[in-house]
């Protein structure tokens, strides 16, 4: 079996696909995604505990925890602007190593303002690594292999939602909130170690043809592409809905009539397990049905789950959360893969713009749906989530079918 460090290099990547190395490649890509974004949603599992610790409202704590999306949106744009001059491997190493610093400092954040600023700093580091990873996959994967590679990366994202929340709830429940953040700082450093040993130095040099006369030229080209603009809007709506659901449902689950304990709240996030299984199929489904039909079916499944999370039965609420998780992650994998293929040049720029739109949607969703939740209740919040999913479905009409080569590596 070839050594793991060459899994993400183009020539070996294609050879592995033919010789059975696909599983290794998928595991490496998924694990890299897991360690990159595990901090993003893990803290949501301890939202009620944090709100009590800082003595603030659900909306205020929800905004602080999700403030990392501010940093992610900004960093996504910055990386998109200067992507042609950023070495992929070095950028990933620096981003993941630096991520451990604000993560550890969250353990001693004295007030909500400092907590919020540290979450923004986390977002900057996570988005830089996320954007460079997606750009790298777009550059080293052939067109017909890209769907599976992006699906593997989003699967790692899904796994981080499940495992991150479970671990966060368990560590905080047994060892306290501060130990939770120290533990995740160690995971960040493990992500840097993975990059060091799995991505060759030579594989990360950006292609010279991606360099523009002006850093803004790539942005202009992408914004003139109707399909990419539609994908950016879909990304905005997906995280708007996802964050609205999985942020504020925590407060519903811990109060009457469900009244879950902090540890039980962590176990609720086994609802992401089916998505871990289904998301890797996104690339194959898009090839068979097309990106438009795949997105509409995925978003439709998420919408079906919304009425269930309004009920007072924990079993039905869990089923609704499963549907929403499967639907939104499948849609995210499909949209991410589309961006990687619709951008004919400067993949990092296109990925950065997509992620900026995606995480801006999360920030807006946190703020808007938080106010709706505080002022009008959970049912109104769910209605807002449904509206975002419907808009995403309508935007899918703007996605143009992508031609795939007949053979691998062509």
Beta strands, then each sheet from edge to edge (+ up, - down):
end
